[in-house]
Each structure stands twice: as structure tokens, then as C-alpha cells.
């Protein structure tokens, strides 16, 4: 039987997953391969953080590398309540595609994250100019159609711009994909426009968009909506997915036959 790398499972013999963002890459992993052991020289922090399931992995930055590992030397006592192990040494089992972290359709979501990280101001305007008036309603519908939505959040109607349920894992229908998309475009906006990419608003902070200037704010909405549509296609009818992906298609062109 083929192994499904996305299947969440409790660790056996302390096997888990370790993700490292490229910008923060531990140089010891750069030339390492399956079977190699990575060991810290000391037992003090920073430790090697091994998540027990793929759902638990935090995408601190993109792109990055994802390894399935065996914990060969765990810190004792652990002293935390999270679903991860602080390790002093790990043995690498296999390298997994990082888009695995975005769910079964993660490769499509990853392509949106990649484009978000390289978006131009003009492309942000193209996205914003093609967003449909009903996009927020359809995106909210996808959230409410998700079986994984916590019961305590089922009474919420408006999910426009939200990238995580605040519960989980997983925290969204495409796991950490929505957060990764928003983080990528927000960083890109600041890279290009500096302080002008952000605006200050009174009142409580929203999950997305309230502090991004236009066209970045609407472009961010467009890309998380597209990520929802391609990453969790079972949550919406085909015509509704087409509405959410219209800005993305305007940016990238029609799909190849």
C-alpha cells in the first residue's frame, strides 16, 4: 500500500516532521540526505522542533524544506503542551514536497504562494480589478461548508478575509495555505512600497486586509480566495469556484489544454 504523506497520525517511535524556511535554513540540512543524523552540539535552545503530524507544522516562511524524521535524542523533560517534540538529534527519513503542508491539492495552492511572493504592483492592480462583488460571500460559503470548521464557529456568517479558524489543526480547509498566501503578498507589498504599503486604522484589527493599502489589500483577498477554490474544490460548485479564481486567471491566463 502506498504511503499517504498527508495522513495525520500520532507518532510511533517519535517519528514526525520538521520544516525549515529557506530564509532561516539551518546550514546542516543543506547537504544532508536520508539516513543522515543532525545533532545539536548542546542541549540548550534552539532545539530541533519535530511536529507529530503534518497538520501541526507551522509554515514560518516560504519556500522551505520539509523532512520526515525520527527523533533519536529527545530533550527530557519536554516541558510544553504542544503537539511536537523538542529534539537534540534527528535522523532524516525522507524529504517531502513542501506543498504537502497545504493539503491534497497543495501543489496548486503553492503556485499561488509562489506568485504572491513575486507579485508586482501592476499585477496586484490586475487582481483587484477582476474581483467579483460576490467573492466574499462565496469564500464565506466555502468556510461554512467545511466539515472541519469548529462547532463554536458555526454561527459566524462572514469569513471574508479570514485565513484561519483560530482552532485546529488544521486551521483552514487548505491547512496553512491561506496564511502562507497572505504572508507572502504582505511581505511583497512592504518590499516594494515600504511604509506606504500599510495604513493605520482605528478599531480592532482584522485577520487580513485592514492594514494593507490598495491595491494590495484587495489583491490579497483575491489570492486567498483563489487558494480556497483550488485547494478545497469540494467545498463549492464549479461556477462558484470560477468566480473566485477569475482574478487569478486574469493574472496567469487561461489554463493550458
C-alpha positions, 0 to 999 in steps of 0.5 A: 500500500502506498504511503499517504504523506498527508495522513495525520497520525500520532507518532510511533517511535517519535517519528514526525516532521520538521520544516525549515524556511529557506530564509532561516535554513539551518546550514546542516540540512543543506547537504544532508540526505536520508539516513543522515543524523543532525545533532545539536552540539548542546542541549540548550535552545534552539532545539530541533522542533519535530511536529507529530503530524503534518497538520501541526507544522507551522509554515514560518516562511516560504519556500522551505524544506520539509523532512520526515524524521525520527527523533533519536535524542529527545530533550527530557523533560519536554516541558510544553503542551504542544503537539511536537517534540523538542529534539537534540538529534534527528535522523532524516527519513525522507524529504517531502514536497513542501506543498504537502503542508497545504493539503491534497491539492497543495501543489496548486495552492503553492503556485499561488504562494509562489506568485504572491511572493513575486507579485508586482504592483501592476499585477496586484492592480490586475487582481483587484480589478477582476474581483467579483462583488460576490467573492466574499460571500462565496469564500464565506460559503466555502468556510461554512461548508467545511466539515472541519470548521469548529462547532463554536464557529458555526454561527459566524456568517462572514469569513471574508478575509479570514485565513484561519479558524483560530482552532485546529489543526488544521486551521483552514480547509487548505491547512496553512495555505491561506496564511502562507498566501497572505504572508507572502503578498504582505511581505511583497507589498512592504518590499516594494512600497515600504511604509506606504504599503500599510495604513493605520486604522482605528478599531480592532484589527482584522485577520487580513486586509485592514492594514494593507493599502490598495491595491494590495489589500484587495489583491490579497483577498483575491489570492486567498480566495483563489487558494480556497477554490483550488485547494478545497474544490469540494467545498463549492460548485464549479461556477462558484469556484470560477468566480473566485479564481477569475482574478487569478486567471486574469493574472496567469491566463487561461489554463493550458489544454 
